[in-house]
Amino acid sequence: MGVRKKRIGLLIDYLVSEYCENLVDGISAYCKDNDIELLLFVIGEIYSSAPKTYNYQYVATTAHIREANVDGFVIVSGTQIHTMSQKEFLSYLRSYKSLPIVNISMELPEIPSIIVDCTQAFSSMIQYLITEQKCRRFALMGVDSKSYDVKTRTRIFKEVLRKNDISIKNTVFWKSNFEYERTYQILQDYHRKGKPFDFDAIVALNDNMAFACMDFCQKQLGLKVPEDIIITGFDDINRASFFTPSLTTINQHVEYQGMKAAETLSKLIDKKKVPMLQIVNAEAVIRQSSNRIKSEEVNTKLLKFETELDSRYAVTEWYNRRTQIYHAAQFYSGMHYDIDVTRVGKLLTTELIQFGFESFAIVVYENPIEQLYPYEYFNLPQKAYLISGYDSTTGFNFAEKSIDIEFNPNECIIPEGYMQFTGDGTVVLAVYHNTIQYGYLIVKHSDYDLGVYDLIAKAIANQLASSSTYTQMVKERSAISDRFRKLDVIAHTDELTGLKNRRGFMELGQATMNFAETIGQSGLVIYCDMDGLKKINDNYGHEAGDKAIIAQGNILRNNFRSNDIVGRIGGDEFCIISPNLKEEDFKHIKEKIMNDCVKWTEENKSPYALSISMGYISYPDEDIGFNLTQLLADADSSLYVEKRRKKAEKAQEEKNRRLR
C-alpha cells in the first residue's frame, strides 16, 4: 500500500449555487497546483430548517469526515448559521477536534477563518445610489437568518441611510431566503395588498433575489430597470454580468477565498503556523441596473465600473448547462426499472458510463437505514458494498465484476485501488429516498454543472428504492405462491398416507383423462378396498387401523410408477390411474402387492393380516370414454366381483377345514 497524497475535504451545503461553484473552483485550483486530493462533501443544513423536504438526509455524508478519509477540511460557516447559532456551530465542530479545520465566511474563535470585509464596498455602493443616482426611497430584500453576514449587510445598509438622513421607518424591509422563487412570491404578496411600489431602489442581499426583483418589476409592474427603478444584488455570480440589464452587485472574490482557505489548511496539516484571521476585501461592481443617471465623475475609488460585456460566454455557458440538466433530467426520469437489487449495480454502471462520467462509485449499506427525523450525526454501519463503479484511470469497471465488493465504510470511504482522487474534486453525496438512507455516491467533478451530480444521486436513490420495492414485491408474491402451493397440497393430500385425497385425486385424475383423450392414450383405472379394516379397528383399536392404512398406502405407492396417480378416496378405499398400463402387467403388479402385504404382516408380527382387493377397468371405455367418475364406478363394480370371489373362496376354505 503506497503513501496517500495529502487529501482535504470541503463541506458545503448544496450544489446548486454559483457561490458554491466559485468556491470549489478556487479550492480546486490550489489543490491541482499543489498535488492535493480534494473531496467535496455535500452536507445540507446541519440543523435542517425544512425537515419535511428530507434535506436533512444530506448530513449523512459528514460521517465520512474522519482521519481515514481526509487530513483536514474547510467548512463554510455562513451557510450553516442561517439555521443555528454560533455557539451551536462551534459545539458541532468540536466533534472533529482531531482534524485541522479552516472556516470560510465568518470569524470563529480558535479556528482559522477566512472572511470577507464588505463594509467599505457595500457602503460605497449604497452611497453611490444616494449621491449619484439620487435615490431616497429604498427597500431591502433581506433574509430571515441568524447569519452574521446577513446581519452585517443589514446593519451597513441602515447606517448609510441614517448618515444621509433617510428615514428607516419609511424604508421597506422584506425577508426572503436567498432563493428566486420565494423572493418573487414576497413581491407578489406585497403588491396584491395594494401597497405602493414607489421605490427608487431595491437593494437585495444576494444576486438571485435581485434577479427575482428585476423580473417582477419588469414583467408584473412594467417598470424599466434602471430608468424607473434601480436594483442591486450581492455576490457577483456569473449571471450578474450577462443579465439584462447587467446587475450592480458586490464581488466577494469567492474563488480567492477558496484558494486562501485551501492554502491555510494545507499549512495546518503540515503543522505550520497560520493566521487565525485573514480578511479579503469585497469590491462593488457598478453595472447597468444602477446606472440611471450618467455621472461624469464619481467621488469614490471603491467602485468598479464594468461596461463592456462578452455575451458569447454567457450564451455558451447557458447552452452547456441547459444540455447537461436536460440529460440529467432524462436520466432521472428513466431510473425506474423493475429490476432485482442483485442486478441493479451493473445496470447503474452501464447507465452512468453512457451518461459520460469518467470516475464514479456507488456504495450501499448492508441494510437500508431509516432516518425519520433530522439529525446531527449519522452512524455508519459496519458493512457496506461497492455495487457500481468505473474509473477510466485505474481501469476499474464494475460491469466486469461477478460479485459486489464488501468493506467497512468506517475504515475507508471506498476500498483502495478502485478510484483515483484528484485536485479537481470528488463529490460525495448521500443516496437517500425520503426517510431511507441507501448509501452514497462518489463521483469525480469534471465539466458538469455541480447541480447535475445532485440530480444523478436522486435518480440512483429512486432506482434503488424501486429495485428494493420490486424485490420485496417479488419475494412477497413468491411467499404467497408458496403458501398457496402448501395450502393446495394440504387441500389435495390425505393427511394419514400422504397420497392424494378424494379432491386431489378427482381433479388431477380428470385432468389426466382429458390429456389422455387429447393424445389418444389408454390405461387402467384401478379401485381398491382394504380387507377387514372394520374388524381391525374393532378388535385392535383405531391406532392399529391407521397403521394398517399407512402400510397399505406405502405398498401401493411403491408398486406403481411416479407418473401414476395413487389416492385414498375413503376410509379403506384407494384408487389408481395408471396411463399405458396393460391388463397383463396389472396382474403382475397385483400379485406383488399381495406378496408385499403378506411380507408386511410377517415382518411386523401383526395379529391381523394386511390384505386388499382390487378391481379395474380399461380406458377409454367403449361406452363412457374418458369420464373418470363413471370409470371409477365401473372399476368399483369390478372390485365388488373380486370381493365376492374372495368371500366365496374364504367360505369354501372354512367349509373344507371343518370337514377335515
C-alpha positions as CSV (number, residue, x, y, z in Angstrom):
1,M,0.0,0.0,0.0
2,G,1.5,3.3,-1.1
3,V,1.6,6.5,0.9
4,R,-1.6,8.5,0.4
5,K,-1.3,12.0,-1.0
6,K,-2.4,14.9,1.1
7,R,-6.2,15.0,1.0
8,I,-8.6,17.7,2.1
9,G,-12.3,17.9,2.3
10,L,-14.7,20.8,1.6
11,L,-18.0,20.8,3.5
12,I,-20.7,22.6,1.5
13,D,-24.4,22.8,2.0
14,Y,-25.8,22.3,-1.5
15,L,-24.5,22.1,-5.1
16,V,-27.0,24.4,-6.8
17,S,-25.4,27.9,-6.0
18,E,-22.9,29.7,-8.1
19,Y,-21.3,30.8,-4.8
20,C,-20.5,27.1,-4.2
21,E,-19.2,26.7,-7.7
22,N,-16.8,29.7,-7.4
23,L,-15.6,28.4,-4.0
24,V,-14.9,24.9,-5.4
25,D,-13.1,26.5,-8.4
26,G,-10.8,28.4,-6.0
27,I,-10.0,25.4,-3.8
28,S,-9.6,23.1,-6.7
29,A,-7.2,25.4,-8.4
30,Y,-4.9,25.4,-5.3
31,C,-5.2,21.6,-4.9
32,K,-4.3,20.9,-8.6
33,D,-1.3,23.3,-8.4
34,N,-0.1,21.6,-5.2
35,D,-0.9,17.9,-6.0
36,I,-3.6,17.7,-3.2
37,E,-6.6,15.5,-3.5
38,L,-10.0,17.2,-2.9
39,L,-13.2,15.6,-1.6
40,L,-16.5,17.7,-1.8
41,F,-18.9,16.6,0.9
42,V,-22.5,17.9,0.4
43,I,-23.9,18.1,3.9
44,G,-27.1,20.2,3.5
45,E,-28.0,22.1,6.7
46,I,-26.7,20.6,9.9
47,Y,-29.8,22.0,11.6
48,S,-32.4,21.5,9.0
49,S,-34.9,24.4,8.6
50,A,-37.3,22.2,6.4
51,P,-37.3,18.6,7.7
52,K,-40.4,17.8,5.7
53,T,-38.3,18.1,2.5
54,Y,-35.9,15.3,3.7
55,N,-33.0,17.6,3.0
56,Y,-31.7,16.7,6.5
57,Q,-30.6,13.4,4.9
58,Y,-27.6,15.2,3.3
59,V,-26.0,15.3,6.7
60,A,-25.2,11.6,6.5
61,T,-22.1,12.4,4.4
62,T,-20.5,14.0,7.5
63,A,-19.9,10.5,8.8
64,H,-17.0,10.2,6.4
65,I,-15.2,13.3,7.8
66,R,-12.6,11.3,9.6
67,E,-8.8,10.7,9.5
68,A,-9.2,7.6,7.4
69,N,-10.6,9.7,4.5
70,V,-9.2,13.3,4.9
71,D,-6.3,15.1,6.5
72,G,-8.4,18.2,7.3
73,F,-11.4,20.1,6.0
74,V,-12.8,23.5,5.0
75,I,-16.3,24.4,6.1
76,V,-18.5,27.3,5.1
77,S,-20.0,28.7,8.3
78,G,-22.2,31.3,6.7
79,T,-24.5,28.8,5.0
80,Q,-24.9,26.9,8.3
81,I,-25.5,29.7,10.7
82,H,-28.8,30.6,8.9
83,T,-30.3,27.8,11.0
84,M,-28.1,27.5,14.1
85,S,-26.3,29.8,16.5
86,Q,-22.5,30.3,16.5
87,K,-22.4,28.5,19.8
88,E,-24.2,25.5,18.4
89,F,-22.0,25.6,15.3
90,L,-18.8,25.6,17.4
91,S,-20.0,22.8,19.5
92,Y,-20.6,20.8,16.4
93,L,-17.1,21.5,15.0
94,R,-15.5,20.3,18.2
95,S,-16.6,16.8,17.4
96,Y,-14.0,16.9,14.7
97,K,-11.2,18.1,17.0
98,S,-8.7,15.5,15.8
99,L,-8.8,17.1,12.3
100,P,-7.4,20.5,11.2
101,I,-10.3,22.9,10.2
102,V,-10.4,26.1,8.3
103,N,-13.6,28.2,8.2
104,I,-14.9,30.5,5.5
105,S,-17.4,33.3,5.9
106,M,-17.3,34.5,9.5
107,E,-14.7,34.8,12.3
108,L,-14.8,31.8,14.7
109,P,-12.7,31.6,17.9
110,E,-9.9,29.1,17.9
111,I,-10.5,28.2,14.2
112,P,-8.5,29.8,11.4
113,S,-11.0,31.8,9.4
114,I,-11.2,33.4,6.0
115,I,-13.7,36.3,6.0
116,V,-14.7,38.9,3.5
117,D,-15.0,42.6,4.6
118,C,-17.8,44.1,2.7
119,T,-18.2,47.2,4.8
120,Q,-16.4,49.7,2.5
121,A,-17.7,48.1,-0.7
122,F,-21.3,47.8,0.4
123,S,-21.3,51.3,2.0
124,S,-19.8,52.8,-1.2
125,M,-22.5,51.1,-3.3
126,I,-25.4,52.4,-1.2
127,Q,-23.8,55.8,-1.0
128,Y,-23.4,55.8,-4.8
129,L,-27.1,55.2,-5.2
130,I,-27.9,58.1,-2.9
131,T,-25.4,60.6,-4.1
132,E,-25.0,59.9,-7.8
133,Q,-28.4,58.2,-8.6
134,K,-30.5,60.5,-6.3
135,C,-32.2,57.6,-4.5
136,R,-34.2,58.4,-1.4
137,R,-36.9,55.8,-1.2
138,F,-35.4,52.3,-0.5
139,A,-36.5,48.7,0.0
140,L,-34.2,46.0,1.3
141,M,-34.7,42.4,0.2
142,G,-33.2,40.8,3.2
143,V,-33.1,37.3,4.6
144,D,-34.7,35.6,7.7
145,S,-31.5,34.3,9.1
146,K,-29.2,34.2,12.1
147,S,-26.2,34.6,9.8
148,Y,-23.6,37.1,10.8
149,D,-23.2,38.1,7.1
150,V,-26.9,38.9,6.8
151,K,-26.9,40.9,10.0
152,T,-23.7,42.8,8.9
153,R,-25.1,43.7,5.5
154,T,-28.4,44.9,7.0
155,R,-26.5,47.0,9.6
156,I,-24.4,48.6,6.9
157,F,-27.4,49.4,4.8
158,K,-29.2,51.1,7.8
159,E,-26.1,53.0,8.8
160,V,-25.6,54.6,5.3
161,L,-29.3,55.6,5.2
162,R,-29.1,57.2,8.6
163,K,-25.9,59.0,7.6
164,N,-27.8,60.5,4.7
165,D,-30.9,61.5,6.8
166,I,-33.0,58.9,5.1
167,S,-35.8,57.6,7.4
168,I,-35.5,53.9,8.3
169,K,-39.2,54.0,9.1
170,N,-40.1,54.8,5.5
171,T,-37.9,52.0,4.3
172,V,-39.5,48.7,3.5
173,F,-37.8,45.5,4.7
174,W,-38.6,42.1,3.3
175,K,-37.2,38.8,4.5
176,S,-36.7,36.1,1.9
177,N,-34.5,33.0,1.9
178,F,-31.9,33.8,-0.7
179,E,-34.0,32.0,-3.4
180,Y,-35.6,33.4,-6.5
181,E,-39.0,31.7,-6.1
182,R,-39.6,32.8,-2.6
183,T,-38.5,36.4,-3.4
184,Y,-40.8,36.7,-6.3
185,Q,-43.7,35.4,-4.1
186,I,-43.0,38.0,-1.4
187,L,-43.2,40.8,-4.0
188,Q,-46.4,39.4,-5.4
189,D,-48.0,39.3,-1.9
190,Y,-46.8,42.8,-1.2
191,H,-48.3,44.1,-4.4
192,R,-51.6,42.3,-4.0
193,K,-52.2,44.1,-0.7
194,G,-52.3,47.4,-2.6
195,K,-49.2,48.8,-1.0
196,P,-47.3,51.5,-3.0
197,F,-44.4,50.3,-5.1
198,D,-42.8,53.7,-5.4
199,F,-39.2,52.8,-4.6
200,D,-36.2,54.5,-6.1
201,A,-34.1,51.4,-5.5
202,I,-34.4,47.8,-4.2
203,V,-31.2,46.5,-2.6
204,A,-31.1,42.7,-2.4
205,L,-28.7,40.8,-0.2
206,N,-27.8,38.3,-2.9
207,D,-27.9,38.2,-6.7
208,N,-30.6,35.5,-7.1
209,M,-33.1,37.7,-5.1
210,A,-32.0,40.7,-7.2
211,F,-32.9,38.8,-10.4
212,A,-36.3,38.0,-8.9
213,C,-36.9,41.7,-8.1
214,M,-35.8,42.7,-11.6
215,D,-38.1,40.2,-13.3
216,F,-41.1,41.1,-11.1
217,C,-40.7,44.8,-11.7
218,Q,-40.4,44.4,-15.4
219,K,-42.9,41.6,-16.0
220,Q,-45.6,42.3,-13.4
221,L,-45.4,46.1,-13.0
222,G,-44.0,47.2,-16.3
223,L,-41.2,49.1,-14.7
224,K,-37.9,49.5,-16.5
225,V,-34.6,48.9,-14.8
226,P,-32.8,51.3,-14.2
227,E,-34.9,54.0,-15.7
228,D,-37.9,53.5,-13.4
229,I,-36.3,51.6,-10.5
230,I,-32.7,50.6,-9.6
231,I,-32.0,47.1,-8.3
232,T,-28.7,45.8,-6.9
233,G,-27.5,42.5,-5.7
234,F,-24.7,40.9,-3.7
235,D,-22.2,38.1,-4.6
236,D,-21.4,38.9,-8.3
237,I,-22.2,35.5,-9.6
238,N,-21.5,34.8,-13.3
239,R,-25.0,35.7,-14.5
240,A,-24.7,39.2,-13.0
241,S,-22.6,40.3,-15.9
242,F,-24.9,38.9,-18.6
243,F,-28.3,39.5,-17.2
244,T,-30.4,42.2,-19.0
245,P,-29.7,44.7,-17.7
246,S,-26.4,43.6,-16.1
247,L,-26.5,43.7,-12.3
248,T,-24.8,46.0,-9.9
249,T,-23.5,43.9,-7.1
250,I,-20.7,43.2,-4.6
251,N,-17.9,40.9,-5.6
252,Q,-16.6,39.0,-2.6
253,H,-13.8,37.3,-4.5
254,V,-15.1,33.9,-3.6
255,E,-12.6,32.0,-5.7
256,Y,-9.8,33.8,-3.9
257,Q,-11.3,33.0,-0.5
258,G,-11.3,29.3,-1.6
259,M,-7.7,29.4,-2.6
260,K,-6.7,31.1,0.7
261,A,-8.7,28.5,2.7
262,A,-7.0,25.6,0.9
263,E,-3.6,27.1,1.3
264,T,-4.2,27.7,5.0
265,L,-5.5,24.2,5.6
266,S,-2.5,22.7,3.8
267,K,-0.2,24.6,6.1
268,L,-2.1,23.4,9.2
269,I,-1.8,19.8,8.1
270,D,1.9,20.3,7.8
271,K,2.0,21.7,11.4
272,K,2.8,25.2,10.2
273,K,1.6,28.4,11.9
274,V,-1.2,30.2,10.2
275,P,-3.0,33.5,11.0
276,M,-6.3,33.0,12.9
277,L,-8.0,35.6,10.7
278,Q,-7.5,36.5,7.1
279,I,-9.6,39.3,5.5
280,V,-10.5,39.5,1.9
281,N,-11.8,42.9,0.8
282,A,-15.0,43.0,-1.2
283,E,-15.5,45.2,-4.3
284,A,-18.6,47.0,-5.5
285,V,-19.2,46.4,-9.2
286,I,-21.4,49.1,-10.9
287,R,-23.3,47.9,-13.9
288,Q,-26.4,48.8,-15.9
289,S,-29.1,48.1,-13.2
290,S,-28.0,51.1,-11.2
291,N,-26.8,53.5,-13.9
292,R,-29.9,55.6,-14.4
293,I,-28.1,58.9,-14.2
294,K,-24.9,59.1,-16.2
295,S,-22.4,60.7,-13.9
296,E,-19.4,62.3,-15.4
297,E,-17.3,61.8,-12.2
298,V,-17.9,59.6,-9.2
299,N,-16.3,60.7,-5.9
300,T,-15.1,57.3,-4.7
301,K,-12.3,55.0,-5.7
302,L,-14.0,52.0,-4.1
303,L,-16.3,51.4,-7.1
304,K,-15.5,49.3,-10.2
305,F,-17.5,50.3,-13.3
306,E,-18.0,47.5,-15.8
307,T,-19.5,48.4,-19.1
308,E,-18.1,46.1,-21.9
309,L,-19.5,42.5,-21.7
310,D,-18.8,39.5,-23.8
311,S,-22.2,37.9,-24.3
312,R,-20.7,34.9,-26.2
313,Y,-19.5,33.4,-22.9
314,A,-23.0,33.7,-21.3
315,V,-24.7,32.0,-24.3
316,T,-22.1,29.2,-24.3
317,E,-22.4,28.7,-20.6
318,W,-26.2,28.7,-20.7
319,Y,-26.3,26.2,-23.6
320,N,-23.9,23.8,-21.9
321,R,-25.7,23.9,-18.6
322,R,-29.1,23.5,-20.3
323,T,-27.9,20.5,-22.2
324,Q,-26.4,18.9,-19.0
325,I,-29.5,19.5,-17.0
326,Y,-31.7,18.1,-19.8
327,H,-29.6,14.9,-20.0
328,A,-29.6,14.6,-16.2
329,A,-33.4,15.0,-16.2
330,Q,-33.7,12.3,-18.8
331,F,-31.5,10.0,-16.7
332,Y,-33.6,10.8,-13.6
333,S,-36.9,10.1,-15.3
334,G,-35.5,6.8,-16.7
335,M,-34.3,5.4,-13.4
336,H,-37.4,3.3,-12.6
337,Y,-36.5,-0.1,-13.9
338,D,-38.3,-3.2,-12.5
339,I,-35.1,-5.0,-11.7
340,D,-33.9,-7.0,-8.7
341,V,-31.4,-5.4,-6.3
342,T,-28.9,-8.1,-7.2
343,R,-28.8,-6.8,-10.8
344,V,-29.1,-3.0,-10.2
345,G,-25.3,-2.4,-9.8
346,K,-24.4,-3.4,-13.3
347,L,-27.4,-1.5,-14.7
348,L,-26.3,1.7,-12.9
349,T,-22.7,1.2,-14.0
350,T,-23.7,0.9,-17.7
351,E,-26.1,3.9,-17.4
352,L,-23.5,6.2,-15.8
353,I,-20.8,5.3,-18.2
354,Q,-23.1,6.1,-21.1
355,F,-24.0,9.4,-19.3
356,G,-20.4,10.4,-19.5
357,F,-18.9,10.1,-16.0
358,E,-15.2,9.2,-16.1
359,S,-15.0,8.1,-12.5
360,F,-17.7,7.2,-10.0
361,A,-18.7,4.6,-7.4
362,I,-22.0,3.7,-5.7
363,V,-21.8,2.2,-2.2
364,V,-24.9,0.8,-0.5
365,Y,-25.2,-0.3,3.2
366,E,-25.8,-3.9,4.1
367,N,-29.4,-2.9,5.0
368,P,-31.2,0.4,4.2
369,I,-31.2,2.7,7.3
370,E,-34.4,4.6,8.2
371,Q,-33.8,8.2,9.5
372,L,-37.2,9.5,10.4
373,Y,-36.1,12.8,11.9
374,P,-33.4,15.5,11.4
375,Y,-30.1,14.5,13.0
376,E,-26.6,16.0,13.5
377,Y,-24.7,12.7,13.3
378,F,-25.1,9.6,11.2
379,N,-23.8,6.3,12.4
380,L,-22.2,4.3,9.6
381,P,-22.9,0.6,9.6
382,Q,-20.1,-1.9,9.8
383,K,-20.8,-3.4,6.4
384,A,-21.3,-1.9,3.0
385,Y,-21.0,-3.0,-0.6
386,L,-19.5,-1.3,-3.6
387,I,-22.2,-2.2,-6.1
388,S,-21.3,0.0,-9.0
389,G,-18.3,1.9,-10.3
390,Y,-16.0,2.9,-13.0
391,D,-12.7,4.8,-13.3
392,S,-11.0,5.4,-16.6
393,T,-7.6,5.9,-14.9
394,T,-7.5,2.8,-12.7
395,G,-9.3,0.6,-15.2
396,F,-12.0,-0.4,-12.7
397,N,-15.3,-1.3,-14.3
398,F,-17.9,-2.9,-12.0
399,A,-19.8,-4.3,-15.0
400,E,-17.0,-6.8,-15.4
401,K,-17.2,-8.0,-11.7
402,S,-19.2,-11.0,-10.7
403,I,-20.0,-10.0,-7.1
404,D,-20.4,-6.9,-5.0
405,I,-17.3,-5.7,-3.1
406,E,-17.8,-5.9,0.7
407,F,-16.0,-3.5,3.0
408,N,-16.3,-1.5,6.3
409,P,-17.2,2.2,5.5
410,N,-15.9,3.2,8.9
411,E,-12.4,2.3,7.7
412,C,-12.4,3.9,4.3
413,I,-14.9,5.7,2.1
414,I,-14.1,3.3,-0.7
415,P,-11.6,0.4,-0.9
416,E,-8.2,1.4,-2.2
417,G,-7.3,1.0,-5.9
418,Y,-10.8,1.4,-7.4
419,M,-10.9,5.2,-7.8
420,Q,-8.2,7.8,-8.1
421,F,-8.9,11.1,-6.3
422,T,-7.5,14.3,-7.8
423,G,-7.3,18.0,-7.2
424,D,-10.4,18.6,-9.4
425,G,-12.5,17.4,-6.6
426,T,-14.6,14.3,-6.0
427,V,-18.2,14.8,-4.9
428,V,-19.6,12.7,-2.1
429,L,-23.4,12.7,-1.9
430,A,-25.8,10.8,0.3
431,V,-28.1,8.4,-1.6
432,Y,-31.4,8.5,0.1
433,H,-35.1,8.3,-0.7
434,N,-37.5,10.1,1.7
435,T,-36.6,8.7,5.1
436,I,-34.4,5.8,3.9
437,Q,-30.6,6.0,3.6
438,Y,-29.3,3.6,1.0
439,G,-25.7,4.6,0.8
440,Y,-23.6,7.2,-1.0
441,L,-22.4,8.3,-4.4
442,I,-18.8,9.2,-5.1
443,V,-18.2,11.0,-8.4
444,K,-15.3,12.9,-9.9
445,H,-16.0,16.6,-10.5
446,S,-15.4,17.4,-14.2
447,D,-17.0,19.9,-16.6
448,Y,-20.6,19.1,-15.4
449,D,-22.7,21.7,-13.6
450,L,-22.5,20.8,-9.9
451,G,-26.2,20.5,-9.7
452,V,-26.1,17.6,-12.1
453,Y,-24.4,15.4,-9.5
454,D,-27.2,16.0,-7.0
455,L,-29.8,15.1,-9.6
456,I,-27.9,11.9,-10.5
457,A,-27.7,10.9,-6.8
458,K,-31.5,11.3,-6.5
459,A,-32.0,9.3,-9.7
460,I,-29.8,6.5,-8.2
461,A,-31.8,6.7,-5.0
462,N,-35.1,6.3,-7.0
463,Q,-33.7,3.3,-8.7
464,L,-32.5,1.7,-5.5
465,A,-35.9,2.4,-3.9
466,S,-37.7,1.0,-7.0
467,S,-35.5,-2.1,-7.0
468,S,-36.0,-2.7,-3.3
469,T,-39.7,-2.4,-3.7
470,Y,-39.7,-4.6,-6.7
471,T,-37.5,-7.2,-5.0
472,Q,-39.7,-7.1,-1.9
473,M,-42.8,-7.5,-4.1
474,V,-41.3,-10.5,-5.9
475,K,-40.4,-12.1,-2.5
476,E,-43.9,-11.4,-1.2
477,R,-45.5,-12.8,-4.3
478,S,-43.3,-15.9,-4.1
479,A,-44.1,-16.3,-0.4
480,I,-47.8,-16.0,-1.2
481,S,-47.4,-18.5,-4.0
482,D,-45.6,-20.9,-1.7
483,R,-48.3,-20.5,0.9
484,F,-51.0,-21.2,-1.8
485,R,-49.0,-24.2,-3.0
486,K,-48.7,-25.5,0.5
487,L,-52.4,-24.9,1.1
488,D,-53.2,-26.6,-2.2
489,V,-51.1,-29.6,-1.2
490,I,-52.9,-29.8,2.1
491,A,-56.3,-29.4,0.5
492,H,-55.5,-32.2,-2.0
493,T,-53.4,-34.6,0.2
494,D,-54.6,-37.3,2.5
495,E,-53.1,-36.4,5.9
496,L,-52.6,-40.0,7.0
497,T,-50.9,-41.6,4.0
498,G,-49.6,-38.6,2.1
499,L,-51.4,-39.8,-1.0
500,K,-53.9,-37.7,-3.0
501,N,-57.2,-37.3,-1.1
502,R,-60.6,-37.6,-2.9
503,R,-60.5,-34.0,-4.1
504,G,-56.9,-34.1,-5.3
505,F,-57.4,-37.5,-7.0
506,M,-60.5,-36.4,-8.8
507,E,-59.1,-33.0,-10.0
508,L,-55.7,-34.4,-11.2
509,G,-57.3,-37.6,-12.4
510,Q,-59.8,-35.9,-14.7
511,A,-57.0,-33.6,-16.0
512,T,-55.0,-36.8,-16.8
513,M,-58.0,-38.2,-18.6
514,N,-58.5,-35.0,-20.6
515,F,-54.9,-35.1,-21.7
516,A,-55.2,-38.8,-22.5
517,E,-58.1,-38.1,-24.7
518,T,-56.2,-35.4,-26.5
519,I,-53.3,-37.7,-27.3
520,G,-55.2,-40.9,-27.7
521,Q,-53.6,-42.6,-24.6
522,S,-55.1,-45.7,-22.9
523,G,-54.5,-47.2,-19.4
524,L,-56.2,-48.6,-16.4
525,V,-58.4,-47.1,-13.6
526,I,-58.0,-49.4,-10.5
527,Y,-60.3,-49.4,-7.5
528,C,-59.0,-50.9,-4.2
529,D,-60.6,-51.8,-0.9
530,M,-58.7,-53.0,2.2
531,D,-59.9,-56.3,3.5
532,G,-61.2,-56.4,7.1
533,L,-60.4,-52.8,8.2
534,K,-63.5,-52.6,10.3
535,K,-62.5,-55.8,12.2
536,I,-59.0,-54.4,12.8
537,N,-60.5,-51.2,14.3
538,D,-63.0,-53.1,16.4
539,N,-60.6,-55.8,17.7
540,Y,-57.3,-53.8,17.9
541,G,-58.3,-50.2,18.0
542,H,-58.2,-47.3,15.6
543,E,-54.5,-46.7,16.1
544,A,-53.9,-50.2,14.7
545,G,-56.3,-49.4,11.9
546,D,-54.4,-46.2,11.0
547,K,-51.2,-48.2,11.0
548,A,-52.7,-50.7,8.5
549,I,-53.9,-47.9,6.3
550,I,-50.5,-46.2,6.2
551,A,-48.8,-49.6,5.4
552,Q,-51.3,-50.2,2.6
553,G,-50.7,-46.8,1.2
554,N,-47.0,-47.3,1.1
555,I,-47.3,-50.7,-0.6
556,L,-49.5,-49.2,-3.3
557,R,-47.1,-46.2,-3.8
558,N,-44.1,-48.4,-4.0
559,N,-45.6,-50.7,-6.6
560,F,-46.8,-48.1,-9.0
561,R,-44.8,-45.6,-11.1
562,S,-44.1,-42.0,-10.2
563,N,-46.4,-40.8,-13.1
564,D,-49.3,-43.0,-11.8
565,I,-51.9,-41.2,-9.7
566,V,-52.5,-43.0,-6.4
567,G,-55.1,-41.7,-4.0
568,R,-57.0,-42.6,-0.8
569,I,-60.6,-41.6,-1.6
570,G,-62.3,-43.0,1.5
571,G,-61.6,-44.8,4.9
572,D,-60.4,-48.1,3.3
573,E,-60.7,-47.2,-0.4
574,F,-57.8,-46.5,-2.7
575,C,-57.8,-45.6,-6.4
576,I,-55.1,-45.6,-9.0
577,I,-54.9,-44.2,-12.6
578,S,-52.1,-45.8,-14.5
579,P,-51.5,-44.5,-18.0
580,N,-50.4,-47.1,-20.6
581,L,-50.7,-50.0,-18.1
582,K,-51.9,-53.2,-19.8
583,E,-54.1,-55.8,-18.1
584,E,-51.4,-58.5,-18.1
585,D,-49.0,-56.1,-16.5
586,F,-51.5,-55.2,-13.8
587,K,-51.8,-58.9,-12.9
588,H,-48.1,-59.0,-12.1
589,I,-48.4,-55.8,-10.0
590,K,-51.4,-57.1,-8.2
591,E,-49.5,-60.3,-7.3
592,K,-46.6,-58.3,-6.0
593,I,-48.9,-56.1,-3.9
594,M,-50.4,-59.2,-2.3
595,N,-47.0,-60.6,-1.6
596,D,-45.9,-57.3,0.0
597,C,-49.0,-57.4,2.2
598,V,-48.1,-60.9,3.5
599,K,-44.4,-59.8,3.9
600,W,-45.5,-56.8,6.0
601,T,-47.8,-58.9,8.2
602,E,-44.9,-61.4,8.9
603,E,-42.2,-58.8,9.5
604,N,-44.4,-56.8,11.8
605,K,-45.7,-59.9,13.6
606,S,-49.1,-58.4,13.1
607,P,-52.0,-60.1,14.8
608,Y,-54.1,-59.3,11.7
609,A,-53.4,-60.0,8.1
610,L,-52.9,-57.0,5.8
611,S,-54.9,-57.6,2.6
612,I,-56.5,-55.6,-0.2
613,S,-59.0,-56.3,-3.0
614,M,-58.5,-54.7,-6.4
615,G,-60.8,-54.2,-9.4
616,Y,-60.0,-52.3,-12.6
617,I,-61.3,-51.0,-15.9
618,S,-59.5,-50.0,-19.1
619,Y,-59.9,-46.6,-20.6
620,P,-61.1,-45.3,-22.9
621,D,-64.2,-47.4,-22.4
622,E,-66.4,-48.1,-25.4
623,D,-69.4,-46.6,-23.7
624,I,-68.1,-44.0,-21.3
625,G,-64.8,-42.9,-22.9
626,F,-62.6,-40.9,-20.5
627,N,-65.2,-39.9,-17.9
628,L,-63.4,-40.5,-14.6
629,T,-66.5,-40.7,-12.4
630,Q,-68.1,-43.4,-14.5
631,L,-64.8,-45.2,-15.0
632,L,-64.4,-45.4,-11.2
633,A,-68.0,-46.7,-10.8
634,D,-67.2,-49.5,-13.3
635,A,-63.9,-50.2,-11.6
636,D,-65.8,-50.4,-8.2
637,S,-68.1,-52.9,-9.8
638,S,-65.1,-55.0,-10.9
639,L,-63.9,-54.7,-7.3
640,Y,-67.2,-55.9,-6.0
641,V,-66.8,-59.0,-8.2
642,E,-63.3,-59.5,-6.7
643,K,-64.7,-59.1,-3.2
644,R,-67.4,-61.7,-3.8
645,R,-64.8,-64.1,-5.2
646,K,-62.6,-63.7,-2.2
647,K,-65.5,-64.1,0.1
648,A,-66.6,-67.3,-1.7
649,E,-63.1,-68.7,-1.6
650,K,-62.8,-68.0,2.1
651,A,-66.1,-69.6,2.8
652,Q,-65.0,-72.7,0.9
653,E,-61.7,-72.9,2.8
654,E,-63.6,-72.7,6.1
655,K,-66.0,-75.5,5.0
656,N,-63.1,-77.7,3.9
657,R,-61.4,-77.0,7.2
658,R,-64.4,-78.2,9.2
659,L,-64.8,-81.3,7.1
660,R,-61.2,-82.3,7.8
